[in-house]
Amino acid sequence: MLDYRNALICTVIANANRNPKKKSTPFTVLDFMPGEQPPEEKKQSPEQMMQRIKIMNAALGGKVQEK
């Protein structure tokens, strides 16, 4: 996972400094991770997303506002 994050940072830096005349296509994360595949992201249902938001809100001391 840390390799992916480091490769993502390298990708952003490389694309910010890329000369579009010399390299017309932008770099990708996999350009900085030869032989690797990016981590799979699992899709969440809206209910799962809301549950995670409630957990983070409670952990940070937030309060739920009812409409």
Secondary structure, 3 states (H helix, E strand, C coil): CHHHHHHHHHHHHHHHCCCCCCCCCCCCHHHHCCCCCCCCCCCCCHHHHHHHHHHHHHHCCCCCCCC
